[in-house]
């Protein structure tokens, strides 16, 4: 098996540097910056959580307690994201040859599952309170929610620049963003309760916050599960990749194509290519050409290519995509 690595090392470094500027590609020193930002956000959200728990108990507002619960999940999420960012920066070892890049996927998955649990708890508690309604101090509810909103907006500001770098960053950012939105809802509810005394609104807001929390977790769950199942990453069409490989000069056809994510920022590919016997001396340059094309056209940066001539030893064991023009190995 021939590794797609030699020949284009300088080109790859230049290309990845450009991706770093344009697409915020994850890099070790950036991961250290991520951890620092997450550390400040964790401290801020601990203060917000304590304030909202006290305010929710004093006011009797389930919506405020729901927001505190969401903030508590934020703290857990940010702690996990912090360790995920630290772990992803760890160097590969002889046993973990890809490094520990999937730690950020693990933490994102735990974050999303935590959100699901919080949303279920809030919904159940809202139904309990509907059967046993209680008076709510709208002034306390409003004041504490406003403090929480300021803290959440500051957290969003800290994290927004790097939110799309990794699935882990996006999970942490979504926690902050939706908590800010829920704080706005609690503030509006507090104002209405002060002037109308409509306490049922508190329960309605609680359920809406729970549904919003649940919705925010689904996308993260889907992507994290896809990475663990080694599904084809979003935005990549295997058939298009196969055609692109077969368009490379001297490639007769490609098969046994597998594409998966190492992490939320790194995509890998392995495949077999068939070349004519007369072109076997050109195999190194064919592989380099495929490597260059995969980087530029499909953003696949880690590829392993196995060249063949007349016979594929795995063809009878693991048939894959149909051969071009009905050719047989």
C-alpha positions, 0 to 999 in steps of 0.5 A, spaced: 500 500 500 502 506 498 501 512 502 499 519 499 505 523 502 511 524 499 512 530 493 507 535 495 509 536 503 511 543 501 504 544 497 500 541 503 503 546 508 502 552 504 495 550 502 493 548 510 496 555 512 491 558 507 485 554 510 488 556 517 486 563 515 480 562 511 477 556 515 480 557 522 483 550 521 484 547 528 492 547 530 495 546 537 496 553 539 489 555 537 487 549 541 491 552 547 487 559 545 481 555 545 482 552 552 484 559 555 477 562 552 473 556 555 476 557 562 474 564 562 467 562 560 467 557 565 468 561 571 463 566 568 457 561 568 459 558 574 457 565 577 451 566 573 448 559 575 449 560 582 445 567 581 440 564 577 439 558 582 438 563 588 434 567 584 429 562 582 428 559 589 427 566 591 422 568 586 419 561 585 420 561 577 421 555 574 423 559 568 429 562 571 430 555 575 430 552 568 435 557 565 439 556 571 439 548 569 441 550 562 447 554 565 449 548 569 449 544 563 453 550 560 458 549 565 459 541 564 459 542 557 465 548 557 469 543 562 468 538 557 470 542 552 476 545 555 479 538 556 477 536 549 481 542 547 487 540 551 486 533 549 486 534 542 492 538 542 496 532 545 501 528 540 500 522 537 503 516 540 505 509 538 498 506 540 494 512 538 497 514 532 492 519 530 493 522 536 487 524 541 483 528 536 476 524 537 476 527 544 473 533 542 467 529 539 466 525 545 466 531 549 461 534 544 457 528 544 456 528 552 454 535 552 449 534 547 446 528 551 446 533 557 442 538 554 437 532 552 437 530 559 436 537 562 430 539 557 426 532 559 427 534 566 424 541 565 418 539 561 416 534 567 417 539 572 413 544 568 407 539 568 408 538 575 407 545 577 401 546 572 397 541 577 400 545 583 401 552 581 405 557 585 406 565 586 412 568 582 416 574 584 416 577 577 421 583 580 426 578 582 425 573 576 427 579 572 433 582 575 436 575 576 435 574 568 438 580 566 444 579 570 444 572 567 443 575 560 449 580 560 453 574 562 451 569 557 452 575 552 459 576 554 460 568 553 457 568 546 462 574 545 468 570 547 466 564 543 463 566 537 470 567 533 472 560 533 465 557 533 466 553 527 473 550 528 470 544 531 464 540 533 466 541 540 467 549 539 460 549 536 457 545 541 460 550 547 458 556 543 450 553 542 450 552 549 452 559 550 447 562 545 441 558 546 442 560 554 442 567 552 436 567 548 432 563 554 435 569 558 431 574 554 425 569 554 425 569 562 426 577 562 420 578 557 416 573 561 418 577 568 415 583 565 409 580 563 408 577 570 409 583 573 404 587 570 399 582 569 400 576 574 399 571 569 403 566 572 402 560 567 406 564 562 412 562 567 411 554 565 410 556 558 416 559 557 419 553 561 417 548 556 419 553 550 426 553 553 426 545 554 424 545 547 429 549 544 435 546 548 433 539 545 433 542 538 440 545 539 442 538 541 440 534 535 445 537 530 451 535 535 448 528 536 447 527 529 454 529 527 458 526 533 454 519 532 456 520 524 464 521 526 464 515 531 460 510 526 465 513 521 460 515 516 462 519 510 462 526 512 457 532 510 458 535 504 462 529 501 459 525 495 463 518 494 461 518 487 463 525 486 470 523 489 470 516 485 469 520 478 474 525 480 480 520 482 478 517 475 479 523 471 486 523 474 491 522 468 493 514 467 487 512 472 483 507 469 478 506 475 477 507 482 474 502 487 474 500 495 473 507 496 472 509 504 471 516 506 471 518 514 472 523 519 478 522 524 475 528 527 470 534 526 476 537 522 480 532 519 477 527 513 481 521 511 480 516 505 483 510 502 481 506 496 484 502 490 486 505 483 487 500 477 492 503 472 495 500 466 501 495 466 505 500 462 504 506 467 506 502 473 513 506 473 508 513 473 505 510 480 508 515 484 506 521 480 499 518 479 498 518 487 501 525 488 496 528 483 490 524 486 493 527 493 493 534 490 486 533 487 483 531 493 486 536 497 484 542 493 477 539 490 474 535 496 478 538 502 481 530 504 487 531 507 489 524 509 489 519 503 492 512 502 492 509 495 493 502 493 495 501 486 493 495 482 494 493 475 490 487 473 487 483 479 484 486 486 485 481 491 480 484 495 475 484 489 471 477 491 471 479 498 469 486 499 465 488 493 464 496 493 462 501 488 461 499 481 467 499 476 467 504 471 464 502 464 463 495 467 470 493 467 472 487 471 478 486 475 
